[in-house]
């Protein structure tokens, strides 16, 4: 299995688990047998684009092509969106004492 396919399989499994779904429940939502979901998550089958799209949407995800030049920025945004909210947040805009 290529590194990209492994990442996709791992992401699908993590998204399914985060939603609290079993492989059988996810399969029922998209019309794919549980055994095939298992093979997809373990990298045992070459995932078709149509199946990837259906699985992703059932998990609240969207398949999107991103230019490689923008990938690092997108990954940074996703990392920050997943990080816990700091106890002390700094607003994007703050009035100086002179402006108040």
N, C-alpha and C positions, 0 to 999 in steps of 0.2 A: 504494500500500500504506500502511495506517495505521501509525503509530509502534509500536503494540502488536504488530501482526502482524510487523513487521520485527524487533522484539526477540525474538519467539518463534522466527522463522526463524533468526536469528543464534545464539540459544541452542541450538537443535537441531543446527545445523551444528557449533558448538563442542563440544557433548557427543559427537557422532558422532566427530569428529576426536580428542577426548581418549580415547575408547575404542579408537582405532586402527582404526575400521571404514571401509570404503569405502561409498559410496552403495549400491552393488549388494549388499554384505553386509548392510547395514541393511535394505534392501528385502526381501531373502530372509527375514530374521527375522520381518518383519511382513506379508509377502505383498503388498508394494507395489512396482511396477516402479521400477528405478533412475531412469528418466526422470521419474517423478512425484516421487521424493525430490528430484531436482535442482530441479524447479519449486517444490516446497515451500520448499527452502532459499533459493531466489532470490526468493521472494515472488510467483511467477508464478501461483499458484493460491490460492484461499481454502480454507484448511485446515479440514477437518471435525473436530469434537470427537472422534469415534471414532478418526480417524487420529492426531490429536494424542496421545490417550491411549495408543494402541498404540506409537507412535514413542517417546514419553517413557518408557514402561515398559521397552522394549527397550534404552534407554540408561541405565537405572537411575535414572530421574527419576519424579516423581509430579506430576500436575496437581492443584492445590489452589486454591480460592478463598480469598483473604485479605481481611479487612476493610481498607478504605483507611486507617483510623485506626491499624492495626497494621503497615502496609507499611514505614514507615521503620525500625521496630524489627527487623522480619524481615530487611530489606536489610542492616542493621548486623550482625546475627548471621551472615548468609551471607558478608558481607565478611570478618569476623573468622575464619570457618571456612576461608576460602580463603587467608588471609594466611600467609606462612611462619612457622613457629614460631620465636619469639625464642630466642636462645641462653640467655638468662637468664629463666626463667619464675618468676613469683611465685605461690605456692600460694594457693588461695582461703581457706585457714585456716592460721594459723601460731600456735604456742604462744609466749607471751611467755617471757622467761627465768624469770620468777617461777613460771610454770605447769609448767616442765620438771622 
